Amino acid sequence: MDLPVQTQLKIMLMKALKDEGITRAELARRLDWHREQVDRLFRLKHASRLDQIEAAFKVMGRKVTVGLEPIA
């Protein structure tokens, strides 16, 4: 089963936070956002903006790349 791209990004963001040992509160501080803004990034049913997801990865020293694969 293929997950939507946004869901995959949110899962990868959760994993990155865990790998880095960063809390959501710390991520909010680094982004200079309210905690609720950060919490929305992790809600799978919330349609987060791509630039916000990218910003979260960027403050952790990571960047999002895009690729395409043929459908089997």
Backbone as CSV, one residue per row, in Angstrom:
resi,resn,N_x,N_y,N_z,CA_x,CA_y,CA_z,C_x,C_y,C_z
1,MET,0.837,-1.185,0.000,0.000,0.000,0.000,0.877,1.241,0.000
2,ASP,0.640,2.132,-0.954,1.376,3.380,-1.036,0.674,4.445,-0.213
3,LEU,1.440,5.152,0.580,0.898,6.258,1.375,1.014,7.549,0.590
4,PRO,0.117,8.502,0.833,0.248,9.809,0.189,1.592,10.442,0.554
5,VAL,2.123,11.255,-0.350,3.429,11.888,-0.153,3.457,12.690,1.143
6,GLN,2.405,13.458,1.413,2.401,14.268,2.625,2.464,13.391,3.879
7,THR,1.764,12.275,3.867,1.810,11.349,4.999,3.215,10.786,5.160
8,GLN,3.854,10.428,4.070,5.225,9.922,4.132,6.167,10.967,4.722
9,LEU,6.013,12.218,4.295,6.860,13.291,4.820,6.649,13.492,6.319
10,LYS,5.401,13.433,6.752,5.108,13.615,8.177,5.700,12.469,9.001
11,ILE,5.642,11.261,8.494,6.245,10.122,9.185,7.761,10.289,9.240
12,MET,8.346,10.726,8.136,9.790,10.960,8.115,10.179,12.077,9.086
13,LEU,9.324,13.083,9.224,9.584,14.162,10.168,9.550,13.635,11.603
14,MET,8.566,12.784,11.900,8.490,12.179,13.234,9.760,11.373,13.528
15,LYS,10.202,10.602,12.547,11.401,9.786,12.715,12.633,10.670,12.897
16,ALA,12.733,11.740,12.130,13.881,12.643,12.236,13.950,13.271,13.626
17,LEU,12.803,13.674,14.159,12.766,14.250,15.507,13.272,13.232,16.523
18,LYS,12.786,12.001,16.402,13.198,10.952,17.326,14.700,10.678,17.193
19,ASP,15.187,10.575,15.954,16.609,10.298,15.707,17.501,11.399,16.281
20,GLU,17.044,12.637,16.188,17.823,13.786,16.670,17.623,14.037,18.163
21,GLY,16.644,13.368,18.768,16.354,13.590,20.178,15.772,14.966,20.446
22,ILE,14.997,15.479,19.481,14.405,16.808,19.577,12.915,16.658,19.900
23,THR,12.432,17.466,20.820,11.006,17.461,21.154,10.273,18.419,20.221
24,ARG,8.965,18.297,20.210,8.155,19.229,19.423,8.307,20.647,19.965
25,ALA,8.430,20.777,21.268,8.621,22.100,21.875,9.936,22.722,21.398
26,GLU,10.985,21.908,21.324,12.276,22.409,20.831,12.173,22.785,19.357
27,LEU,11.459,21.976,18.583,11.266,22.296,17.167,10.536,23.627,17.027
28,ALA,9.542,23.857,17.850,8.810,25.135,17.828,9.753,26.298,18.127
29,ARG,10.640,26.118,19.100,11.613,27.180,19.425,12.538,27.449,18.250
30,ARG,13.036,26.387,17.638,13.961,26.555,16.507,13.293,27.243,15.317
31,LEU,12.012,26.950,15.119,11.279,27.550,13.999,10.706,28.932,14.345
32,ASP,10.688,29.257,15.653,10.052,30.469,16.152,8.569,30.475,15.788
33,TRP,7.934,29.316,16.019,6.504,29.108,15.779,5.823,28.814,17.102
34,HIS,4.520,28.976,17.124,3.730,28.531,18.266,3.695,27.011,18.258
35,ARG,3.585,26.426,19.432,3.584,24.967,19.559,2.468,24.332,18.724
36,GLU,1.289,24.964,18.679,0.164,24.412,17.908,0.508,24.314,16.424
37,GLN,1.272,25.271,15.903,1.672,25.214,14.492,2.516,23.964,14.234
38,VAL,3.406,23.671,15.160,4.255,22.486,15.026,3.410,21.217,15.165
39,ASP,2.524,21.210,16.140,1.681,20.021,16.338,0.883,19.683,15.085
40,ARG,0.424,20.685,14.355,-0.341,20.425,13.123,0.498,19.705,12.069
41,LEU,1.817,19.924,12.081,2.685,19.235,11.119,2.620,17.718,11.275
42,PHE,2.254,17.261,12.480,2.263,15.834,12.762,0.881,15.194,12.659
43,ARG,-0.142,15.992,12.430,-1.495,15.444,12.271,-1.648,14.954,10.835
44,LEU,-1.870,13.658,10.706,-1.926,13.072,9.368,-3.109,13.574,8.550
45,LYS,-4.187,13.985,9.195,-5.349,14.476,8.451,-5.299,15.974,8.176
46,HIS,-4.283,16.654,8.721,-4.157,18.093,8.475,-3.336,18.305,7.206
47,ALA,-3.829,19.149,6.315,-3.131,19.434,5.063,-2.069,20.507,5.303
48,SER,-0.905,20.078,5.765,0.196,21.003,6.019,0.767,21.515,4.707
49,ARG,1.288,22.731,4.759,1.936,23.293,3.576,3.340,22.710,3.449
50,LEU,3.731,22.442,2.219,5.034,21.855,1.956,6.165,22.749,2.468
51,ASP,6.028,24.064,2.335,7.099,24.952,2.794,7.289,24.859,4.309
52,GLN,6.221,24.568,5.044,6.337,24.412,6.493,7.044,23.100,6.838
53,ILE,6.715,22.054,6.117,7.381,20.768,6.338,8.868,20.901,6.015
54,GLU,9.176,21.561,4.903,10.570,21.771,4.522,11.321,22.581,5.570
55,ALA,10.677,23.604,6.125,11.303,24.439,7.151,11.645,23.605,8.387
56,ALA,10.753,22.698,8.766,11.001,21.836,9.922,12.222,20.944,9.679
57,PHE,12.312,20.366,8.491,13.487,19.551,8.172,14.748,20.407,8.148
58,LYS,14.652,21.598,7.611,15.822,22.469,7.463,16.449,22.821,8.809
59,VAL,15.622,23.123,9.832,16.197,23.472,11.134,16.852,22.275,11.811
60,MET,16.622,21.075,11.248,17.301,19.878,11.746,18.456,19.481,10.828
61,GLY,18.786,20.357,9.886,19.912,20.095,8.993,19.620,19.093,7.899
62,ARG,18.359,19.006,7.504,17.962,18.059,6.453,17.183,18.794,5.372
63,LYS,17.154,18.227,4.174,16.353,18.823,3.112,15.527,17.757,2.419
64,VAL,14.415,18.191,1.884,13.493,17.302,1.171,13.899,17.287,-0.290
65,THR,13.969,16.088,-0.875,14.216,15.961,-2.307,13.031,15.208,-2.913
66,VAL,12.829,15.385,-4.199,11.693,14.781,-4.881,12.182,13.874,-5.997
67,GLY,11.511,12.751,-6.161,11.853,11.826,-7.237,10.587,11.182,-7.790
68,LEU,10.689,10.623,-8.962,9.562,9.938,-9.611,9.979,8.516,-9.952
69,GLU,9.022,7.615,-9.883,9.228,6.231,-10.265,8.100,5.804,-11.186
70,PRO,8.402,4.949,-12.161,7.340,4.457,-13.011,6.378,3.564,-12.216
71,ILE,5.126,3.594,-12.593,4.129,2.731,-11.956,4.270,1.339,-12.532
72,ALA,4.359,0.366,-11.646,4.570,-1.024,-12.112,3.299,-1.588,-12.705
